[in-house]
């Protein structure tokens, strides 16, 4: 694996696990007043379309990265709807 | 442009503009208590690496999408640091 691929994988990993601290914070505090519902509805829709796109072009990294992101982002969306 | 490319472009657009509602909400309320600092530090780092990756492989859509995302996400990060 060359350095460029490594940078791409690291970028994908960071933009996926970035949602973990927000999911944990929201789970702990049960408080989502400052979190934007619009952001997570639009973001989850976009990530879902990335999965459709990755499936159509048979690109496993795009599929796997976005499935992981969708799990985390939709968890935060669920908390937002539950604790709004 | 075929339907598959269209889906990819729409996915990229949605996962970029998704940050706009959060930036507007935070700008209006000046309240970021429920927003995770960790999320936006990690996310901005990842998006910056996507820009480095896109530059190295000379992929304009990756560069442009992530520059727009970085502008929005770092605005929210700035608000979080300012109003924490």
Backbone of each chain as nested JSON, in Angstrom:
{
  "chains": [
    {"id": "A", "residues": [
      {"number": 1, "name": "UNK", "atoms": {"N": [0.858, -1.198, 0.0], "CA": [0.0, 0.0, 0.0], "C": [0.891, 1.244, 0.0]}},
      {"number": 2, "name": "UNK", "atoms": {"N": [0.645, 2.178, -0.972], "CA": [1.509, 3.357, -0.983], "C": [0.94, 4.45, -0.074]}},
      {"number": 3, "name": "UNK", "atoms": {"N": [1.746, 5.525, 0.11], "CA": [1.421, 6.589, 1.072], "C": [0.103, 7.283, 0.697]}},
      {"number": 4, "name": "UNK", "atoms": {"N": [-0.144, 7.414, -0.609], "CA": [-1.359, 8.113, -1.056], "C": [-2.596, 7.321, -0.645]}},
      {"number": 5, "name": "UNK", "atoms": {"N": [-2.563, 5.998, -0.882], "CA": [-3.702, 5.152, -0.473], "C": [-3.884, 5.231, 1.028]}},
      {"number": 6, "name": "UNK", "atoms": {"N": [-2.748, 5.258, 1.731], "CA": [-2.785, 5.352, 3.192], "C": [-3.497, 6.621, 3.654]}},
      {"number": 7, "name": "UNK", "atoms": {"N": [-3.217, 7.75, 2.971], "CA": [-3.848, 9.027, 3.328], "C": [-5.362, 8.951, 3.081]}},
      {"number": 8, "name": "UNK", "atoms": {"N": [-5.738, 8.318, 1.972], "CA": [-7.158, 8.172, 1.652], "C": [-7.886, 7.327, 2.677]}},
      {"number": 9, "name": "UNK", "atoms": {"N": [-7.252, 6.22, 3.073], "CA": [-7.875, 5.333, 4.074], "C": [-8.0, 6.035, 5.419]}},
      {"number": 10, "name": "UNK", "atoms": {"N": [-6.942, 6.8, 5.8], "CA": [-6.963, 7.529, 7.077], "C": [-8.061, 8.591, 7.055]}},
      {"number": 11, "name": "UNK", "atoms": {"N": [-8.185, 9.283, 5.911], "CA": [-9.231, 10.31, 5.76], "C": [-10.607, 9.674, 5.943]}},
      {"number": 12, "name": "UNK", "atoms": {"N": [-10.825, 8.539, 5.284], "CA": [-12.113, 7.845, 5.378], "C": [-12.402, 7.381, 6.784]}},
      {"number": 13, "name": "UNK", "atoms": {"N": [-11.341, 6.881, 7.452], "CA": [-11.507, 6.384, 8.827], "C": [-11.883, 7.538, 9.768]}},
      {"number": 14, "name": "UNK", "atoms": {"N": [-11.171, 8.683, 9.626], "CA": [-11.423, 9.817, 10.523], "C": [-12.823, 10.395, 10.318]}},
      {"number": 15, "name": "UNK", "atoms": {"N": [-13.252, 10.54, 9.052], "CA": [-14.567, 11.136, 8.801], "C": [-15.694, 10.161, 9.16]}},
      {"number": 16, "name": "UNK", "atoms": {"N": [-15.319, 8.918, 9.459], "CA": [-16.313, 7.946, 9.944], "C": [-16.335, 7.944, 11.473]}},
      {"number": 17, "name": "UNK", "atoms": {"N": [-15.165, 7.735, 12.091], "CA": [-15.177, 7.625, 13.562], "C": [-15.452, 8.98, 14.223]}},
      {"number": 18, "name": "UNK", "atoms": {"N": [-15.403, 10.063, 13.439], "CA": [-15.676, 11.396, 14.004], "C": [-17.046, 11.439, 14.679]}},
      {"number": 19, "name": "UNK", "atoms": {"N": [-17.978, 10.607, 14.195], "CA": [-19.341, 10.655, 14.737], "C": [-19.46, 9.916, 16.064]}},
      {"number": 20, "name": "UNK", "atoms": {"N": [-18.432, 9.133, 16.401], "CA": [-18.499, 8.351, 17.653], "C": [-18.55, 9.253, 18.894]}},
      {"number": 21, "name": "UNK", "atoms": {"N": [-17.676, 10.283, 19.013], "CA": [-17.756, 11.153, 20.198], "C": [-19.117, 11.83, 20.339]}},
      {"number": 22, "name": "UNK", "atoms": {"N": [-19.753, 12.21, 19.223], "CA": [-21.082, 12.85, 19.318], "C": [-22.128, 11.831, 19.759]}},
      {"number": 23, "name": "UNK", "atoms": {"N": [-22.02, 10.608, 19.258], "CA": [-22.981, 9.556, 19.65], "C": [-22.841, 9.259, 21.142]}},
      {"number": 24, "name": "UNK", "atoms": {"N": [-21.593, 9.176, 21.628], "CA": [-21.352, 8.885, 23.048], "C": [-21.847, 10.047, 23.916]}},
      {"number": 25, "name": "UNK", "atoms": {"N": [-21.511, 11.285, 23.518], "CA": [-21.921, 12.477, 24.291], "C": [-23.455, 12.531, 24.382]}},
      {"number": 26, "name": "UNK", "atoms": {"N": [-24.129, 12.303, 23.26], "CA": [-25.591, 12.378, 23.24], "C": [-26.204, 11.251, 24.057]}},
      {"number": 27, "name": "UNK", "atoms": {"N": [-25.599, 10.062, 23.99], "CA": [-26.089, 8.905, 24.757], "C": [-25.959, 9.187, 26.258]}},
      {"number": 28, "name": "UNK", "atoms": {"N": [-24.823, 9.793, 26.65], "CA": [-24.583, 10.072, 28.073], "C": [-25.503, 11.183, 28.59]}},
      {"number": 29, "name": "UNK", "atoms": {"N": [-25.592, 12.29, 27.823], "CA": [-26.284, 13.483, 28.34], "C": [-27.788, 13.446, 28.061]}},
      {"number": 30, "name": "UNK", "atoms": {"N": [-28.171, 12.63, 27.063], "CA": [-29.593, 12.571, 26.657], "C": [-30.072, 13.989, 26.276]}},
      {"number": 31, "name": "UNK", "atoms": {"N": [-29.148, 14.858, 25.925], "CA": [-29.493, 16.243, 25.588], "C": [-29.025, 16.54, 24.167]}},
      {"number": 32, "name": "UNK", "atoms": {"N": [-29.991, 16.969, 23.31], "CA": [-29.628, 17.193, 21.901], "C": [-30.114, 18.556, 21.402]}},
      {"number": 33, "name": "UNK", "atoms": {"N": [-30.447, 19.444, 22.311], "CA": [-31.05, 20.723, 21.926], "C": [-30.194, 21.485, 20.899]}},
      {"number": 34, "name": "UNK", "atoms": {"N": [-28.87, 21.475, 21.113], "CA": [-27.985, 22.258, 20.225], "C": [-27.628, 21.516, 18.944]}},
      {"number": 35, "name": "UNK", "atoms": {"N": [-28.001, 20.233, 18.852], "CA": [-27.661, 19.437, 17.658], "C": [-28.737, 19.673, 16.609]}},
      {"number": 36, "name": "UNK", "atoms": {"N": [-28.342, 19.902, 15.36], "CA": [-29.293, 20.233, 14.304], "C": [-29.931, 18.974, 13.719]}},
      {"number": 37, "name": "UNK", "atoms": {"N": [-31.261, 18.902, 13.821], "CA": [-31.989, 17.777, 13.214], "C": [-31.781, 17.781, 11.7]}},
      {"number": 38, "name": "UNK", "atoms": {"N": [-31.858, 18.989, 11.113], "CA": [-31.686, 19.115, 9.659], "C": [-30.37, 18.514, 9.193]}},
      {"number": 39, "name": "UNK", "atoms": {"N": [-29.291, 18.805, 9.962], "CA": [-27.969, 18.29, 9.581], "C": [-27.987, 16.773, 9.474]}},
      {"number": 40, "name": "UNK", "atoms": {"N": [-28.54, 16.111, 10.498], "CA": [-28.442, 14.643, 10.509], "C": [-29.427, 13.978, 9.546]}},
      {"number": 41, "name": "UNK", "atoms": {"N": [-30.549, 14.629, 9.26], "CA": [-31.476, 14.07, 8.255], "C": [-30.811, 14.14, 6.885]}},
      {"number": 42, "name": "UNK", "atoms": {"N": [-30.235, 15.314, 6.553], "CA": [-29.594, 15.495, 5.24], "C": [-28.351, 14.613, 5.139]}},
      {"number": 43, "name": "UNK", "atoms": {"N": [-27.567, 14.585, 6.228], "CA": [-26.315, 13.815, 6.208], "C": [-26.596, 12.321, 6.028]}},
      {"number": 44, "name": "UNK", "atoms": {"N": [-27.573, 11.79, 6.771], "CA": [-27.884, 10.352, 6.651], "C": [-28.395, 10.026, 5.247]}},
      {"number": 45, "name": "UNK", "atoms": {"N": [-29.182, 10.945, 4.657], "CA": [-29.655, 10.732, 3.283], "C": [-28.473, 10.679, 2.322]}},
      {"number": 46, "name": "UNK", "atoms": {"N": [-27.528, 11.631, 2.509], "CA": [-26.356, 11.663, 1.639], "C": [-25.508, 10.412, 1.779]}},
      {"number": 47, "name": "UNK", "atoms": {"N": [-25.298, 9.969, 3.02], "CA": [-24.48, 8.775, 3.267], "C": [-25.157, 7.539, 2.673]}},
      {"number": 48, "name": "UNK", "atoms": {"N": [-26.486, 7.491, 2.774], "CA": [-27.226, 6.371, 2.165], "C": [-26.993, 6.359, 0.649]}},
      {"number": 49, "name": "UNK", "atoms": {"N": [-27.019, 7.547, 0.031], "CA": [-26.787, 7.618, -1.418], "C": [-25.353, 7.209, -1.765]}},
      {"number": 50, "name": "UNK", "atoms": {"N": [-24.389, 7.501, -0.855], "CA": [-23.005, 7.055, -1.088], "C": [-22.96, 5.522, -1.132]}},
      {"number": 51, "name": "UNK", "atoms": {"N": [-23.778, 4.882, -0.271], "CA": [-23.807, 3.408, -0.247], "C": [-24.409, 2.884, -1.552]}},
      {"number": 52, "name": "UNK", "atoms": {"N": [-25.477, 3.54, -2.029], "CA": [-26.097, 3.151, -3.316], "C": [-25.058, 3.315, -4.424]}},
      {"number": 53, "name": "UNK", "atoms": {"N": [-24.358, 4.463, -4.417], "CA": [-23.335, 4.752, -5.439], "C": [-22.218, 3.719, -5.393]}},
      {"number": 54, "name": "UNK", "atoms": {"N": [-21.719, 3.449, -4.187], "CA": [-20.632, 2.472, -4.047], "C": [-21.05, 1.086, -4.513]}},
      {"number": 55, "name": "UNK", "atoms": {"N": [-22.315, 0.739, -4.267], "CA": [-22.838, -0.571, -4.7], "C": [-22.901, -0.624, -6.23]}},
      {"number": 56, "name": "UNK", "atoms": {"N": [-23.376, 0.464, -6.843], "CA": [-23.53, 0.493, -8.306], "C": [-22.175, 0.408, -8.999]}},
      {"number": 57, "name": "UNK", "atoms": {"N": [-21.126, 1.04, -8.38], "CA": [-19.807, 0.988, -9.044], "C": [-18.944, -0.111, -8.428]}},
      {"number": 58, "name": "UNK", "atoms": {"N": [-19.553, -0.913, -7.542], "CA": [-18.858, -2.067, -6.915], "C": [-17.545, -1.629, -6.27]}},
      {"number": 59, "name": "UNK", "atoms": {"N": [-17.618, -0.549, -5.382], "CA": [-16.431, -0.038, -4.708], "C": [-16.571, -0.32, -3.208]}},
      {"number": 60, "name": "UNK", "atoms": {"N": [-15.896, -1.363, -2.748], "CA": [-16.055, -1.837, -1.36], "C": [-15.681, -0.769, -0.321]}},
      {"number": 61, "name": "UNK", "atoms": {"N": [-14.534, -0.04, -0.46], "CA": [-14.211, 0.99, 0.532], "C": [-15.324, 2.03, 0.698]}},
      {"number": 62, "name": "UNK", "atoms": {"N": [-15.919, 2.476, -0.427], "CA": [-17.004, 3.472, -0.333], "C": [-18.188, 2.857, 0.416]}},
      {"number": 63, "name": "UNK", "atoms": {"N": [-18.502, 1.583, 0.112], "CA": [-19.638, 0.926, 0.774], "C": [-19.372, 0.775, 2.265]}},
      {"number": 64, "name": "UNK", "atoms": {"N": [-18.227, 0.185, 2.614], "CA": [-17.948, -0.11, 4.028], "C": [-17.835, 1.167, 4.867]}},
      {"number": 65, "name": "UNK", "atoms": {"N": [-17.101, 2.172, 4.34], "CA": [-16.933, 3.445, 5.077], "C": [-18.275, 4.071, 5.355]}},
      {"number": 66, "name": "UNK", "atoms": {"N": [-19.134, 4.084, 4.345], "CA": [-20.42, 4.77, 4.516], "C": [-21.443, 3.972, 5.3]}},
      {"number": 67, "name": "UNK", "atoms": {"N": [-21.328, 2.626, 5.278], "CA": [-22.216, 1.834, 6.153], "C": [-21.877, 2.141, 7.613]}},
      {"number": 68, "name": "UNK", "atoms": {"N": [-20.572, 2.199, 7.922], "CA": [-20.152, 2.511, 9.3], "C": [-20.601, 3.922, 9.683]}},
      {"number": 69, "name": "UNK", "atoms": {"N": [-20.43, 4.865, 8.753], "CA": [-20.846, 6.25, 9.039], "C": [-22.348, 6.324, 9.251]}},
      {"number": 70, "name": "UNK", "atoms": {"N": [-23.113, 5.575, 8.428], "CA": [-24.583, 5.611, 8.554], "C": [-25.042, 5.05, 9.898]}},
      {"number": 71, "name": "UNK", "atoms": {"N": [-24.359, 4.0, 10.36], "CA": [-24.726, 3.427, 11.667], "C": [-24.578, 4.491, 12.759]}},
      {"number": 72, "name": "UNK", "atoms": {"N": [-23.43, 5.186, 12.764], "CA": [-23.169, 6.2, 13.794], "C": [-24.08, 7.416, 13.632]}},
      {"number": 73, "name": "UNK", "atoms": {"N": [-24.177, 7.925, 12.407], "CA": [-24.962, 9.153, 12.184], "C": [-26.448, 8.902, 12.438]}},
      {"number": 74, "name": "UNK", "atoms": {"N": [-26.963, 7.72, 12.067], "CA": [-28.391, 7.455, 12.291], "C": [-28.668, 7.208, 13.776]}},
      {"number": 75, "name": "UNK", "atoms": {"N": [-27.644, 6.757, 14.523], "CA": [-27.797, 6.626, 15.988], "C": [-28.02, 8.01, 16.598]}},
      {"number": 76, "name": "UNK", "atoms": {"N": [-27.202, 8.977, 16.134], "CA": [-27.332, 10.35, 16.648], "C": [-28.688, 10.926, 16.238]}},
      {"number": 77, "name": "UNK", "atoms": {"N": [-29.112, 10.634, 14.992], "CA": [-30.427, 11.098, 14.516], "C": [-31.54, 10.501, 15.375]}},
      {"number": 78, "name": "UNK", "atoms": {"N": [-31.411, 9.228, 15.71], "CA": [-32.421, 8.556, 16.552], "C": [-32.482, 9.218, 17.932]}},
      {"number": 79, "name": "UNK", "atoms": {"N": [-31.277, 9.515, 18.509], "CA": [-31.248, 10.203, 19.812], "C": [-31.911, 11.571, 19.691]}},
      {"number": 80, "name": "UNK", "atoms": {"N": [-31.648, 12.263, 18.606], "CA": [-32.204, 13.61, 18.414], "C": [-33.735, 13.53, 18.368]}},
      {"number": 81, "name": "UNK", "atoms": {"N": [-34.256, 12.528, 17.64], "CA": [-35.719, 12.375, 17.538], "C": [-36.306, 11.959, 18.881]}},
      {"number": 82, "name": "UNK", "atoms": {"N": [-35.531, 11.163, 19.639], "CA": [-36.036, 10.648, 20.922], "C": [-35.982, 11.726, 22.003]}},
      {"number": 83, "name": "UNK", "atoms": {"N": [-34.863, 12.466, 22.063], "CA": [-34.681, 13.433, 23.163], "C": [-34.891, 14.869, 22.722]}},
      {"number": 84, "name": "UNK", "atoms": {"N": [-35.191, 15.073, 21.447], "CA": [-35.245, 16.408, 20.782], "C": [-35.258, 17.523, 21.797]}}
    ]},
    {"id": "B", "residues": [
      {"number": 1, "name": "UNK", "atoms": {"N": [-24.075, 12.964, -18.631], "CA": [-23.867, 12.414, -17.297], "C": [-24.862, 11.279, -17.06]}},
      {"number": 2, "name": "UNK", "atoms": {"N": [-24.356, 10.079, -16.632], "CA": [-25.312, 8.998, -16.432], "C": [-25.873, 9.023, -15.006]}},
      {"number": 3, "name": "UNK", "atoms": {"N": [-26.879, 8.159, -14.755], "CA": [-27.615, 8.175, -13.478], "C": [-26.675, 7.861, -12.298]}},
      {"number": 4, "name": "UNK", "atoms": {"N": [-25.701, 6.989, -12.539], "CA": [-24.788, 6.6, -11.449], "C": [-23.943, 7.801, -11.016]}},
      {"number": 5, "name": "UNK", "atoms": {"N": [-23.396, 8.526, -11.987], "CA": [-22.615, 9.721, -11.653], "C": [-23.495, 10.729, -10.928]}},
      {"number": 6, "name": "UNK", "atoms": {"N": [-24.745, 10.836, -11.393], "CA": [-25.71, 11.741, -10.752], "C": [-25.909, 11.407, -9.281]}},
      {"number": 7, "name": "UNK", "atoms": {"N": [-26.018, 10.102, -8.978], "CA": [-26.214, 9.68, -7.583], "C": [-24.98, 10.044, -6.751]}},
      {"number": 8, "name": "UNK", "atoms": {"N": [-23.796, 9.836, -7.331], "CA": [-22.562, 10.172, -6.622], "C": [-22.466, 11.664, -6.337]}},
      {"number": 9, "name": "UNK", "atoms": {"N": [-22.81, 12.473, -7.33], "CA": [-22.763, 13.936, -7.151], "C": [-23.776, 14.387, -6.101]}},
      {"number": 10, "name": "UNK", "atoms": {"N": [-24.987, 13.79, -6.15], "CA": [-26.031, 14.151, -5.173], "C": [-25.592, 13.748, -3.763]}},
      {"number": 11, "name": "UNK", "atoms": {"N": [-24.983, 12.569, -3.643], "CA": [-24.486, 12.102, -2.339], "C": [-23.447, 13.093, -1.798]}},
      {"number": 12, "name": "UNK", "atoms": {"N": [-22.512, 13.483, -2.652], "CA": [-21.461, 14.416, -2.237], "C": [-22.032, 15.764, -1.836]}},
      {"number": 13, "name": "UNK", "atoms": {"N": [-23.024, 16.219, -2.611], "CA": [-23.668, 17.513, -2.315], "C": [-24.38, 17.471, -0.966]}},
      {"number": 14, "name": "UNK", "atoms": {"N": [-25.131, 16.373, -0.723], "CA": [-25.905, 16.275, 0.528], "C": [-24.982, 16.19, 1.745]}},
      {"number": 15, "name": "UNK", "atoms": {"N": [-23.906, 15.387, 1.648], "CA": [-23.025, 15.229, 2.805], "C": [-22.175, 16.486, 3.016]}},
      {"number": 16, "name": "UNK", "atoms": {"N": [-22.234, 17.417, 2.067], "CA": [-21.558, 18.703, 2.256], "C": [-22.535, 19.721, 2.838]}},
      {"number": 17, "name": "UNK", "atoms": {"N": [-23.674, 19.919, 2.171], "CA": [-24.6, 20.968, 2.648], "C": [-25.264, 20.574, 3.97]}},
      {"number": 18, "name": "UNK", "atoms": {"N": [-25.136, 19.3, 4.358], "CA": [-25.732, 18.852, 5.632], "C": [-25.238, 19.705, 6.799]}},
      {"number": 19, "name": "UNK", "atoms": {"N": [-24.005, 20.248, 6.678], "CA": [-23.422, 21.002, 7.797], "C": [-23.977, 22.418, 7.879]}},
      {"number": 20, "name": "UNK", "atoms": {"N": [-24.66, 22.86, 6.825], "CA": [-25.199, 24.231, 6.807], "C": [-26.248, 24.452, 7.901]}},
      {"number": 21, "name": "UNK", "atoms": {"N": [-27.247, 23.558, 8.059], "CA": [-28.232, 23.78, 9.136], "C": [-27.601, 23.853, 10.52]}},
      {"number": 22, "name": "UNK", "atoms": {"N": [-26.554, 23.042, 10.77], "CA": [-25.9, 23.089, 12.089], "C": [-25.147, 24.404, 12.248]}},
      {"number": 23, "name": "UNK", "atoms": {"N": [-24.504, 24.875, 11.183], "CA": [-23.765, 26.145, 11.26], "C": [-24.741, 27.291, 11.533]}},
      {"number": 24, "name": "UNK", "atoms": {"N": [-25.888, 27.289, 10.846], "CA": [-26.899, 28.347, 11.029], "C": [-27.482, 28.289, 12.44]}},
      {"number": 25, "name": "UNK", "atoms": {"N": [-27.824, 27.058, 12.89], "CA": [-28.425, 26.893, 14.223], "C": [-27.444, 27.412, 15.302]}},
      {"number": 26, "name": "UNK", "atoms": {"N": [-26.183, 27.037, 15.169], "CA": [-25.185, 27.431, 16.163], "C": [-24.946, 28.925, 16.115]}},
      {"number": 27, "name": "UNK", "atoms": {"N": [-24.941, 29.506, 14.896], "CA": [-24.737, 30.954, 14.747], "C": [-25.888, 31.716, 15.403]}},
      {"number": 28, "name": "UNK", "atoms": {"N": [-27.114, 31.209, 15.228], "CA": [-28.304, 31.884, 15.791], "C": [-28.356, 31.75, 17.309]}},
      {"number": 29, "name": "UNK", "atoms": {"N": [-28.136, 30.52, 17.815], "CA": [-28.355, 30.267, 19.249], "C": [-27.124, 30.57, 20.093]}},
      {"number": 30, "name": "UNK", "atoms": {"N": [-25.958, 30.594, 19.428], "CA": [-24.69, 30.817, 20.167], "C": [-24.549, 29.749, 21.271]}},
      {"number": 31, "name": "UNK", "atoms": {"N": [-25.254, 28.625, 21.112], "CA": [-25.224, 27.571, 22.136], "C": [-24.707, 26.288, 21.501]}},
      {"number": 32, "name": "UNK", "atoms": {"N": [-23.627, 25.728, 22.093], "CA": [-23.034, 24.527, 21.474], "C": [-22.798, 23.429, 22.511]}},
      {"number": 33, "name": "UNK", "atoms": {"N": [-23.439, 23.546, 23.654], "CA": [-23.166, 22.606, 24.759], "C": [-23.336, 21.139, 24.315]}},
      {"number": 34, "name": "UNK", "atoms": {"N": [-24.385, 20.867, 23.539], "CA": [-24.67, 19.47, 23.152], "C": [-23.855, 19.006, 21.952]}},
      {"number": 35, "name": "UNK", "atoms": {"N": [-23.136, 19.93, 21.308], "CA": [-22.342, 19.575, 20.122], "C": [-20.984, 19.058, 20.589]}},
      {"number": 36, "name": "UNK", "atoms": {"N": [-20.529, 17.948, 20.019], "CA": [-19.284, 17.319, 20.472], "C": [-18.072, 17.988, 19.843]}},
      {"number": 37, "name": "UNK", "atoms": {"N": [-17.183, 18.534, 20.686], "CA": [-15.933, 19.127, 20.197], "C": [-15.09, 18.053, 19.495]}},
      {"number": 38, "name": "UNK", "atoms": {"N": [-15.05, 16.857, 20.118], "CA": [-14.262, 15.753, 19.547], "C": [-14.674, 15.44, 18.125]}},
      {"number": 39, "name": "UNK", "atoms": {"N": [-16.015, 15.42, 17.91], "CA": [-16.512, 15.1, 16.571], "C": [-15.958, 16.067, 15.543]}},
      {"number": 40, "name": "UNK", "atoms": {"N": [-16.022, 17.377, 15.837], "CA": [-15.647, 18.347, 14.801], "C": [-14.134, 18.464, 14.641]}},
      {"number": 41, "name": "UNK", "atoms": {"N": [-13.367, 18.186, 15.701], "CA": [-11.899, 18.194, 15.558], "C": [-11.483, 17.021, 14.656]}},
      {"number": 42, "name": "UNK", "atoms": {"N": [-12.034, 15.833, 14.941], "CA": [-11.682, 14.638, 14.162], "C": [-12.196, 14.779, 12.728]}},
      {"number": 43, "name": "UNK", "atoms": {"N": [-13.44, 15.276, 12.6], "CA": [-14.046, 15.382, 11.268], "C": [-13.278, 16.367, 10.395]}},
      {"number": 44, "name": "UNK", "atoms": {"N": [-12.913, 17.529, 10.951], "CA": [-12.161, 18.527, 10.17], "C": [-10.798, 17.973, 9.765]}},
      {"number": 45, "name": "UNK", "atoms": {"N": [-10.165, 17.215, 10.658], "CA": [-8.877, 16.597, 10.321], "C": [-9.049, 15.624, 9.155]}},
      {"number": 46, "name": "UNK", "atoms": {"N": [-10.113, 14.8, 9.239], "CA": [-10.369, 13.827, 8.174], "C": [-10.667, 14.505, 6.847]}},
      {"number": 47, "name": "UNK", "atoms": {"N": [-11.478, 15.566, 6.885], "CA": [-11.824, 16.283, 5.648], "C": [-10.586, 16.95, 5.055]}},
      {"number": 48, "name": "UNK", "atoms": {"N": [-9.709, 17.465, 5.911], "CA": [-8.443, 18.05, 5.42], "C": [-7.622, 16.981, 4.711]}},
      {"number": 49, "name": "UNK", "atoms": {"N": [-7.573, 15.785, 5.29], "CA": [-6.816, 14.692, 4.655], "C": [-7.458, 14.289, 3.314]}},
      {"number": 50, "name": "UNK", "atoms": {"N": [-8.804, 14.386, 3.218], "CA": [-9.468, 14.101, 1.936], "C": [-8.995, 15.11, 0.877]}},
      {"number": 51, "name": "UNK", "atoms": {"N": [-8.784, 16.369, 1.292], "CA": [-8.325, 17.392, 0.346], "C": [-6.894, 17.075, -0.095]}},
      {"number": 52, "name": "UNK", "atoms": {"N": [-6.047, 16.643, 0.859], "CA": [-4.662, 16.252, 0.519], "C": [-4.701, 15.077, -0.469]}},
      {"number": 53, "name": "UNK", "atoms": {"N": [-5.554, 14.087, -0.145], "CA": [-5.679, 12.887, -0.994], "C": [-6.17, 13.27, -2.389]}},
      {"number": 54, "name": "UNK", "atoms": {"N": [-7.212, 14.092, -2.443], "CA": [-7.756, 14.512, -3.743], "C": [-6.726, 15.27, -4.568]}},
      {"number": 55, "name": "UNK", "atoms": {"N": [-5.883, 16.081, -3.884], "CA": [-4.832, 16.839, -4.585], "C": [-3.779, 15.89, -5.154]}},
      {"number": 56, "name": "UNK", "atoms": {"N": [-3.395, 14.889, -4.329], "CA": [-2.353, 13.943, -4.759], "C": [-2.813, 13.114, -5.961]}},
      {"number": 57, "name": "UNK", "atoms": {"N": [-4.13, 12.756, -6.0], "CA": [-4.595, 11.935, -7.135], "C": [-5.258, 12.811, -8.2]}},
      {"number": 58, "name": "UNK", "atoms": {"N": [-5.15, 14.143, -7.995], "CA": [-5.675, 15.121, -8.975], "C": [-7.149, 14.856, -9.305]}},
      {"number": 59, "name": "UNK", "atoms": {"N": [-8.002, 14.736, -8.211], "CA": [-9.431, 14.458, -8.394], "C": [-10.226, 15.685, -7.942]}},
      {"number": 60, "name": "UNK", "atoms": {"N": [-10.658, 16.503, -8.905], "CA": [-11.31, 17.785, -8.6], "C": [-12.578, 17.626, -7.744]}},
      {"number": 61, "name": "UNK", "atoms": {"N": [-13.507, 16.674, -8.054], "CA": [-14.704, 16.529, -7.216], "C": [-14.37, 16.276, -5.744]}},
      {"number": 62, "name": "UNK", "atoms": {"N": [-13.362, 15.431, -5.475], "CA": [-12.996, 15.146, -4.074], "C": [-12.474, 16.43, -3.431]}},
      {"number": 63, "name": "UNK", "atoms": {"N": [-11.646, 17.198, -4.193], "CA": [-11.082, 18.437, -3.643], "C": [-12.194, 19.444, -3.357]}},
      {"number": 64, "name": "UNK", "atoms": {"N": [-13.013, 19.724, -4.351], "CA": [-14.048, 20.767, -4.206], "C": [-15.068, 20.421, -3.124]}},
      {"number": 65, "name": "UNK", "atoms": {"N": [-15.558, 19.153, -3.135], "CA": [-16.55, 18.719, -2.129], "C": [-16.004, 18.91, -0.734]}},
      {"number": 66, "name": "UNK", "atoms": {"N": [-14.756, 18.507, -0.542], "CA": [-14.186, 18.552, 0.809], "C": [-13.733, 19.945, 1.225]}},
      {"number": 67, "name": "UNK", "atoms": {"N": [-13.381, 20.803, 0.266], "CA": [-13.085, 22.198, 0.641], "C": [-14.365, 22.853, 1.16]}},
      {"number": 68, "name": "UNK", "atoms": {"N": [-15.486, 22.609, 0.466], "CA": [-16.776, 23.181, 0.905], "C": [-17.159, 22.622, 2.282]}},
      {"number": 69, "name": "UNK", "atoms": {"N": [-16.959, 21.309, 2.459], "CA": [-17.296, 20.682, 3.747], "C": [-16.421, 21.254, 4.859]}},
      {"number": 70, "name": "UNK", "atoms": {"N": [-15.128, 21.449, 4.553], "CA": [-14.203, 21.966, 5.573], "C": [-14.586, 23.385, 5.996]}},
      {"number": 71, "name": "UNK", "atoms": {"N": [-15.021, 24.201, 5.029], "CA": [-15.438, 25.569, 5.37], "C": [-16.582, 25.525, 6.378]}},
      {"number": 72, "name": "UNK", "atoms": {"N": [-17.6, 24.686, 6.099], "CA": [-18.773, 24.606, 6.987], "C": [-18.415, 23.965, 8.324]}},
      {"number": 73, "name": "UNK", "atoms": {"N": [-17.716, 22.827, 8.269], "CA": [-17.417, 22.097, 9.51], "C": [-16.479, 22.903, 10.411]}},
      {"number": 74, "name": "UNK", "atoms": {"N": [-15.515, 23.623, 9.812], "CA": [-14.591, 24.399, 10.657], "C": [-15.288, 25.646, 11.222]}},
      {"number": 75, "name": "UNK", "atoms": {"N": [-16.329, 26.131, 10.532], "CA": [-17.143, 27.228, 11.085], "C": [-17.83, 26.76, 12.37]}},
      {"number": 76, "name": "UNK", "atoms": {"N": [-18.387, 25.551, 12.318], "CA": [-19.053, 25.001, 13.506], "C": [-18.025, 24.766, 14.616]}},
      {"number": 77, "name": "UNK", "atoms": {"N": [-16.837, 24.266, 14.232], "CA": [-15.766, 24.035, 15.216], "C": [-15.372, 25.354, 15.872]}},
      {"number": 78, "name": "UNK", "atoms": {"N": [-15.278, 26.407, 15.064], "CA": [-14.909, 27.735, 15.585], "C": [-15.953, 28.223, 16.577]}},
      {"number": 79, "name": "UNK", "atoms": {"N": [-17.269, 28.026, 16.209], "CA": [-18.35, 28.425, 17.124], "C": [-18.249, 27.627, 18.427]}},
      {"number": 80, "name": "UNK", "atoms": {"N": [-17.936, 26.321, 18.299], "CA": [-17.852, 25.461, 19.49], "C": [-16.739, 25.966, 20.418]}},
      {"number": 81, "name": "UNK", "atoms": {"N": [-15.593, 26.337, 19.821], "CA": [-14.47, 26.828, 20.633], "C": [-14.807, 28.182, 21.236]}},
      {"number": 82, "name": "UNK", "atoms": {"N": [-15.581, 28.998, 20.499], "CA": [-15.903, 30.347, 20.96], "C": [-16.99, 30.317, 22.037]}},
      {"number": 83, "name": "UNK", "atoms": {"N": [-18.033, 29.5, 21.825], "CA": [-19.187, 29.518, 22.749], "C": [-19.206, 28.322, 23.683]}},
      {"number": 84, "name": "UNK", "atoms": {"N": [-18.239, 27.401, 23.545], "CA": [-18.19, 26.086, 24.217], "C": [-19.164, 26.002, 25.358]}}
    ]}
  ]
}
